[in-house]
Amino acid sequence: MVAYIAGIVLFAVCVCLSLALHEAGHMLTARAFGMKVRRFFVGMGPTVFSFRRKGIEYGLKAVPIGGFCDISGMTTLDDRVQDERPMWNFKTWQRTAVMAAGPLTHFVLGFLILYVMAMTLGLPNTASKPVLGDTAGGAAAAAGIQPGDQVLSVAGQQTTTWQEMVAVVRAQSGPTPVEVQRGSETLTFTVDIPRVYREGVGEIGVIGAGIQTNFQYGPVDAVGASTAFTGQMFAQTFQRLIEMPQRVPALVHAVFGGERDPNTPVSVVGASRLGGEAVEAGLWSIFVMLLAGLNFFLGVFNLLPLLPLDGGHIAVTWYEKVRDRIRQARGRPALGPVDYNRLATVTMALVAIGGLFVALTVTADIVNPIRLT
């Protein structure tokens, strides 16, 4: 139980640090362009402490969730602009860079997490490559096959995945040619495949080896491996976002006692609970993968062109740019920044919908959480 609670706290702290770095991305980029940053706070709610340095108030709030970076003139709702550097007077690309810096911070963090994982715990074998793990005492080891060898073919049949290899092996008996790749070499071994009885399956051929679940890399190779794995996680994240609306009924079903679909969205509460279970079970690779996945999700989600997300502010910025270009082509003067008061209704509606969705996922993660086992 102690390890479980410690895992929850550790995961929550990591999430808070990620969100704080998100806001730091906004702040540092804004300052680099000469914009006026008034406040940078970590957390929400009442102020625990604060201090001023170079005209910026830094501080910590009581609730360790998220944070904010107060940039002068970010929207027309800012009625405290008293200087000549409101954000809306800066170039479109500069405003875009400032708003995109937060989500991009999550992408950088996600990649760095995967890079460190590649060199330490190893990256998961998500492609189910037929690379052998433990071969001790089995027919494969007796034939000279070693852990780390990738099976290319069995009995002349090509095997690109572990499932394909198992299916071919199960049909074999006695001396069978097995082609493997070991480093840069391609080797062929004759494996005397025994047939054994398995409950519910019957008599099958086995080679006495398990799959290698993680691949560890050196500092150089880890760059390419982490980049490729980042691409896979991006694809999964986009797919989950597309599927999110259709998962709502399953979440409601889970809240009212139905079986929780493991493919339904989880909140930070649910992810922290899974992180606690991973630490309790000693499955640090799962803990790290959850943290990397959450950062990629936060990055992609914040780039959606919806207010009040960063992507919504970027969309408004480029709307102003295109609008003024069209007006210029027609011989008309450029207009000022978009009046955010006119967007208030839509923004509040999106905030309400988002709040209801967060409440639904948090409730489901409390009353009917997804578990590792």
N, C-alpha and C positions, 0 to 999 in steps of 0.2 A: 504493500500500500504506500509506503514511503517513497519508493521509486516511481510509482504511478503519479503521485502528487508532484514530486520533483520534476517529472517529465512534462506534466501539464504547465507548471510554472515556467520551466525553461522554454517551452515552445511559445508560450504567451509573451515572454520577454523578447524572444527572437522576432516575433511578429511586431511588437512595439518598436523595436530597433529598426526594422524594415520600414515601418511607416514614418518614423522620425527621419530616416535617411531620405525617404521620398520628399518630405518637406525641405530637407537640407538641399536637395537637388534644385528645387525651385529657388531657394534663397541664394545659393552660390551663383547660379546662372544669372539671376536678376542683378546681383551685385556686379558681376563681370561686365554687364552691359551698362552699368551706371544707373540702374533703377533704384528708387529709394525703398529700402526694406525697413519697415517700422518695428515689426515684432516677429520673433520666432519662438514658438512654444512647443514643447513635447507634452502630449496628453491633452485631456479635455477637462472641463469643469473648473472648480475653484483653483486659484493659483497657490501653489505650495511655496515657491520662492521665485524671484526674478532679479535680474541685474541688467544694467545698461553698459554697452560697449560700442564705441564709434557710432552712436546715434541709434543703435538697435537694442530693443529690449528682448533679452533672452530669458526663458523661464520654464518651469516645470508645473504642470497641472496635476490635480489630485487623482484623476482617472487615467491610468496609463494606457489609453487607446488613441492612436493616431497623433494628431498635432495640427499645427497650422503655421503658415508663413504669410504675414500681412504685408502686401506690396502696395505702395501708394498708387491709386488710380487703376487698379486691375479691372474694375467695372465702373459704370456710371452710378452705381449705388454707393460708391465711396464719396461721402460728403465731407471728408476731412482733408481733401487735397489742398495743401497750402504751399506747394512748391511748384517748380517748373518742370518736374520730371515725372508726371503721371504716366503710368504704364501705357495708356492708350495713345500717347504721343510718340511712342517708339515704333520702329519699323515692324512690319508684319512678321518677317522671319525671326526677329528678335523676340517678339511676344510669343510666337509659336515655340521657339526653343525653350523659353522659360517654362511654359505650360507643359511641354513634352518632357522636360528634365525629370520631373517626378516619376512618371511611369517608366522612363528609360532607366532610372535608378534601380527599379525592381528587376528589369531584364539583366542589368549588370550583376546585381546580387545573385540572381538565379544562376547565371553562368558561372560566377565565382564559386558558388556552393557546389555546383556539379564538377567544376575543375578540381577542387580540393577533394571531393568525393572520389573522383576518378583515380587520384594518386594514393588514396588511403583505403577506403572501404571498397572501392571499385564501383563501376556503373552496372546497373542491372542488365541482364541478358534478355531484353524485351523482345528481340527478334527471334528468340528461341533457337539460337544457333546450336547445331549438334556438337557442342564442345564438351568433352568429357571432364567431369569433376573427379570424384572419388572412384578409383578403379580397383582398390585393394581387394585381393582375394577372388576376383572375378575372372571370367574367361578372357576378357579383353586384356587384362594385366598379364595373364599367363602367356598371351600371344606376343607381348612386348609393347602394347599400346599404353601410353602414359597420360596422366592428367594434363589437360590443356590441349590435347590433340583434337582437331575438328574432323569429324567423320564426313567424308565427301561422298562415299558410296558404300553400299553393302550388297554383296552378290551381284555386282554390276549395275545396281539401281541407284541413281543419284539421290542423295538425301540433303536437302537444303535446310530443313528444320528438324528439331528434336522429335517432333511427332511423326514425321515421315520416316526417320531412322528407326524409331521404336516399332512402327507398323511393319517395316521390312524385316527387322530382326525377329519379330514374333513369328514370322512365317518360315524362318530358317531352322535348320538342324544339322549338326555336325560341322566339319571343316568348311568355313565360308570366307571368301576374300573380303577384306574390309580395307578400303582406301582412306587414308587420313592425311591431313595437312599438319605438319609440325614445323612451325616457323616458316621458313621459305622452302622447305622440302615437302615433297609429296611421296608418302610411303605406303606400301601395301603389306598387310599382315593376314595370315590365315588364322582365323579364330574358330576354335572348336565350340560351337554354340550348343549348349545343353538345352533340353526342353524340360520345363518344370510346370507343375500344376498350380494354378492360381484360382482361388475361390471366386466364382462368378464369371470367370474368363475361360477357364479350361486349361489345356496344355499349350504352352507358348515357349518360344525361344527367347533366351536372355543372354546378355553379354556381361552382366554384373558390373554396371557402371551407372553413375548418376550424372545429371546435367550440371555444368558449371553455371551458377546463377549470377555471378558478378565477374567483371573483367577489370583488372587493375592496370594502370598505365603509368609510364614515366612522365616527367614534366613536359616534354615536347609532344609526345603522342597524345597526352591528355588534352591538349588544345583542340586537335581535330575531333577526338572522341566526344569531348564536351560540347563542341559546336554542333555535331551531328545529333547528339542527344537533346540539345536545346531545340533543334528543329522539330524533333518528334514531340517534345512537350508543348511547343507552340501549336502544332497541329491538333493535339489532344485538347488544349485549352480552348481553341476556337470551336471545336466540335462540341465541347461541353457548354459553351456559351450559347450556341445555336440551339442545343437541346434543352436548355434551362427552362423556358416557358412550359414545355410539354411535361416537365417533371413535377410541376406544381401539384397536380392531382395526387401523385404518389406521395408527396410530402404531407398533404392534408390527410391522406389515408393512414400514414404512419403516425401522425399526431393523435389520431383517434383509435389507436390500438392495432392497426394493420401491420403486416410485416414490412420492415424498412427495406426498401430497394437500395442496394449498395451503390447504385449509379445516381442516386439523388444528390443534389448539392448539399454541401456541409458549410456551416458557418465557422468563424474562428473558434467558437466554443467546441464544435465537433472536431475540428482539426487538432485542437489542443488536447482533447480527450484521446484521440488516436495517437498523438505524440506521446502522451503519458503511457498508453498501453505498449507502444513500441519500446520505450525506455524500460518499462517493467519487464518486458520479455527479452531485453538485450538486443533488440532489432534496430540498431542505430542507423542502418542504411535506410529503413523505412522512415524513420524520424527525419533524416536529412532530405529524403525525396519529398516528403510532405512539405517541408519548408521551402524547397526549391519550387515545387509546383504551385504553392500559394503565392510566391513572389511573381511567377509568370502570370498567374490569374489576375493578381492585382494590377500588374502592368497593362495587360490587354484590356481589362475591364475599365480602367481609368481612361483609356484612349477612345472609348465609345463616344460618338458625337452627341452626347446628351448632357444637358446641364443638370446638376452643378459639377459634373465630372470634368477633368482636365480636357478631355476630348471635346466636350461641349464648348468650353472657352476657345479652343483652337478653331472649332467650326464657326463660331461667331466672328473671330478675328479674320478668317478668310472670306466670310460673307461680306464683311466691311470692305475688304480689298477688292473683291469682284464687283460689288455694287458700285464703288467709286470709279473703277475702271470703265464700267458701262456708262456711268454718268459723264465721265471725261470724254468718252468717244462721242457722246451726244452734245458736247459743248456745255455741260452743266458743271457747277462746282461740286467738290467732294463734300459729303456730309460728315458730321461728327461721329463719335462712337455710338454703337447701338444702345438704345435706352433699355436697360435691363428691367425696368419697371414693366415694360410691355411683355417681357418674357416671364414675369413672376408667376403667372397662373400655370403656365406649362411646367416651369421649374418646380413649383410646389406640388403639382400633380405627380411628377416623376419622383420627387423626394418621398411623397406619401406611398407610392407604389413600391419604391425601394425599401422604405421602412417596414412595410407590411411583409415583404419577402424576407428581409433579415429576421423579423420577429418570428416568421413561420419556420425558417431554418434553425434558429436558435431553440425554439420550442421543441422541434423534432429531435434536435441533438441532445436535449435534456431528457425528454420523456421516452424517446425511442432511438438511441444513438446507433450509428454504424460502428461495428467492432471489428478488430483485426481477426478475431477467431470466433 
